[in-house]
């Protein structure tokens, strides 16, 4: 990159890319986030990809500040873009997940972990360790990882098992479950419909699932009418 990656270098970069209008907009969407500067996500992604190519990525991650929303987001994106052994990535994830305190960082981090497609068994084994968690964002991390990387026929039964097992009393977990099930329905309608007819998820999550499915342009009007009748 031509620069030594220090905390000051990272902070200076973030400060030089503040967008006040974007900050106001994002703050309204993410009310529970840490202090926000207002740096747009595409800028953070591009910066993260550059840092992820450095030889001392692990050292950079170890010493990075966590004062601002963007600093935490940047850490997650760097891990996602870092090209290395899957076991190293999993260890970095274990250190990072406790820092997640809002849906935006959680979802962007999950989306960046494309390595899950290459090493599904290792990643699935790791994320499954959160199934008994009582922490909202550990559970959302598990659910959104399944959503992003494991909505395939061979994983459907496991996805349904996870949904039946996790504690889904928190709003951001409930919404993630509804989102996951809506994607499962779009890809595997009959199997998911059979599950919905005999599942034990709570009323709010169930109805949100139906809502998300019926809002999709990839679901026929005929199917939407059938689903609407299933609302509780």
C-alpha positions in Angstrom: 0.0 0.0 0.0 3.0 2.3 0.4 2.1 3.1 4.0 2.7 1.5 7.3 -0.7 0.4 8.6 -1.0 1.9 12.0 -4.0 3.0 14.1 -3.3 6.6 13.1 -3.2 5.7 9.4 -6.6 4.0 9.7 -8.1 6.8 11.8 -6.8 9.4 9.3 -8.3 7.5 6.4 -11.7 7.2 8.1 -11.8 10.8 9.2 -11.0 11.9 5.6 -13.9 10.0 4.3 -16.7 11.2 6.6 -20.0 11.9 4.9 -22.3 13.8 7.3 -25.5 13.2 5.4 -24.7 9.4 5.2 -24.0 9.5 9.0 -27.5 10.9 9.7 -29.1 8.4 7.3 -27.2 5.4 8.7 -27.7 6.4 12.3 -31.5 6.2 11.8 -31.2 2.7 10.4 -28.8 1.4 13.0 -30.0 2.9 16.3 -28.0 0.5 18.5 -24.6 1.0 17.0 -21.5 2.4 18.6 -20.3 5.9 17.7 -20.6 6.4 14.0 -18.4 8.6 11.8 -20.4 8.3 8.5 -18.1 6.5 6.1 -19.9 4.7 3.3 -19.7 0.9 3.2 -18.2 0.6 -0.3 -15.2 2.8 0.8 -14.7 0.6 3.9 -14.9 -2.5 1.7 -12.2 -1.2 -0.7 -10.0 -0.2 2.2 -10.4 -3.5 3.9 -9.4 -5.4 0.8 -6.2 -3.4 0.6 -5.4 -4.1 4.3 -6.2 -7.8 3.9 -3.3 -8.1 1.4 -0.7 -6.9 4.0 1.8 -9.4 5.4 0.9 -8.6 9.0 -2.9 -8.7 8.9 -3.1 -10.5 12.2 -1.0 -7.9 13.9 -3.1 -5.1 12.4 -6.3 -6.7 13.6 -4.9 -7.3 17.1 -4.1 -3.7 17.7 -6.9 -1.9 15.8 -9.1 0.6 17.8 -12.7 -0.3 18.4 -14.0 3.2 19.3 -16.1 3.8 16.2 -18.6 1.8 14.3 -16.5 2.0 11.2 -13.4 0.6 13.0 -15.3 -2.5 14.1 -16.9 -2.9 10.7 -13.5 -2.6 9.0 -12.0 -5.3 11.2 -14.8 -7.7 10.2 -14.4 -6.9 6.5 -10.6 -7.4 6.7 -11.2 -10.9 8.2 -13.6 -11.7 5.4 -11.2 -10.7 2.7 -8.1 -12.2 4.3 -6.7 -15.1 2.2 -5.3 -17.7 4.6 -6.0 -21.0 6.2 -9.6 -21.6 7.2 -8.5 -22.4 10.8 -6.9 -19.0 11.1 -10.0 -17.4 9.8 -12.1 -19.3 12.3 -9.8 -18.2 15.2 -10.1 -14.6 14.0 -13.9 -14.9 13.8 -14.0 -16.2 17.4 -12.2 -13.0 18.5 -14.3 -10.8 16.4 -17.9 -12.1 17.0 -18.0 -10.7 20.6 -17.5 -7.2 19.2 -20.6 -7.4 17.1 -23.3 -5.2 18.7 -25.6 -4.3 15.8 -27.2 -5.9 12.7 -25.2 -4.0 10.2 -21.8 -5.2 11.3 -23.1 -8.7 11.7 -24.7 -8.9 8.3 -21.8 -7.3 6.4 -19.3 -9.5 8.2 -21.3 -12.7 7.3 -21.5 -11.6 3.7 -17.8 -11.1 3.5 -16.9 -14.6 4.7 -17.0 -16.1 1.2 -14.5 -18.7 2.5 -17.4 -20.6 4.0 -18.3 -21.8 0.4 -14.9 -23.3 0.0 -14.7 -24.9 3.5 -18.4 -25.5 4.4 -17.7 -28.4 6.9 -15.2 -26.4 8.9 -17.3 -23.2 8.9 -20.6 -25.0 9.7 -18.9 -26.8 12.6 -17.7 -23.5 13.9 -20.9 -21.4 13.6 -22.9 -24.3 15.1 -21.1 -23.6 18.4 -23.4 -20.6 18.8 -26.6 -22.6 18.7 -27.1 -22.5 22.5 -26.0 -18.9 22.9 -28.1 -16.4 24.7 -26.4 -13.5 23.0 -28.5 -11.7 20.4 -25.7 -11.1 17.9 -24.0 -14.5 18.3 -27.3 -16.0 17.3 -27.9 -13.5 14.5 -24.3 -14.4 13.3 -25.2 -18.1 13.1 -28.5 -17.4 11.3 -27.2 -14.9 8.8 -24.2 -17.2 8.1 -26.6 -20.0 7.2 -28.6 -17.6 5.1 -25.6 -16.4 3.1 -23.7 -19.6 2.7 -25.8 -22.7 3.4 -29.2 -22.4 1.8 -28.8 -25.6 -0.2 -30.9 -28.7 -0.3 -28.5 -30.8 1.7 -28.5 -28.3 4.6 -32.2 -27.6 4.8 -33.0 -30.1 7.6 -30.1 -28.7 9.6 -31.3 -25.2 9.1 -34.8 -26.1 10.3 -33.2 -27.8 13.3 -31.2 -24.7 14.2 -34.3 -22.5 13.9 -36.3 -24.9 16.1 -33.4 -24.9 18.7 -32.2 -21.3 19.0 -33.7 -18.9 21.5 -35.5 -16.4 19.2 -37.1 -14.0 21.7 -34.9 -11.1 20.5 -36.1 -8.9 17.7 -32.9 -9.1 15.6 -32.8 -12.9 15.9 -36.5 -13.1 15.0 -36.0 -11.0 11.9 -32.9 -13.0 10.8 -34.9 -16.2 11.2 -37.8 -14.8 9.1 -35.3 -13.6 6.4 -33.6 -17.1 6.4 -36.9 -18.9 6.0 -38.1 -16.6 3.3 -34.9 -17.4 1.3 -35.4 -21.1 2.0 -38.9 -20.9 0.6 -37.9 -19.0 -2.5 -35.3 -21.7 -3.3 -37.1 -24.7 -1.9 -40.8 -23.8 -1.7 -42.4 -27.2 -1.0 -39.9 -28.4 1.6 -40.0 -25.0 3.4 -43.8 -24.9 3.2 -44.0 -28.4 4.8 -41.8 -27.1 7.6 -43.9 -23.9 8.2 -47.0 -26.0 8.5 -45.5 -27.9 11.4 -42.9 -25.7 13.1 -42.6 -24.3 16.6 -41.4 -20.8 16.0 -43.2 -18.0 17.8 -46.1 -16.1 16.3 -44.1 -12.9 15.5 -41.3 -14.7 13.7 -43.8 -17.0 11.9 -45.9 -14.1 10.6 -42.8 -12.1 9.7 -41.7 -15.1 7.6 -44.9 -15.2 5.8 -44.7 -11.4 5.2 -41.2 -11.6 3.8 -42.1 -14.5 1.5 -45.2 -12.7 0.2 -43.3 -9.5 -0.4 -40.9 -11.3 -2.8 -41.3 -10.8 -6.5 -40.0 -14.3 -7.0 -43.1 -15.9 -5.4 -46.2 -16.3 -7.6 -49.5 -14.6 -6.7 -51.1 -18.0 -6.3 -48.6 -19.1 -3.7 -48.8 -15.8 -1.9 -52.5 -16.3 -1.5 -52.0 -19.7 0.0 -49.3 -18.4 2.4 -51.4 -15.5 3.6 -54.0 -18.0 4.8 -51.3 -19.6 7.0 -50.8 -16.4 9.0 -51.5 -16.8 12.7 
